[in-house]
Amino acid sequence: MAIDKFEASLKKLEEIVTRLETGSLSLEDSLKAFEEGVKHSAFCSSRLEDAERRVEILLKQKDGSLKREPFDAGEG
């Protein structure tokens, strides 16, 4: 399922960031980890954009207009 892949990719990205922050990797390993992290970041960003578009579709009014409301992460 795509959600599983998103979660796995996000977890991998977090692990890469942690490894890079330790400063214990060689330059070559750091570059490889960074490159992998960029790929995971792009994938996650794409999936989040897809989810945003789906939410907008769900918020369409009966007359077909789109009611946009600001997203507040602190609510609900």
Secondary structure, DSSP 8 states (H G I E B T S, - for coil): -HHHHHHHHHHHHHHHHHHHHHT-S-HHHHHHHHHHHHHHHHHHHHHHHHHHHHHHHHTB-TTS-B------TT--
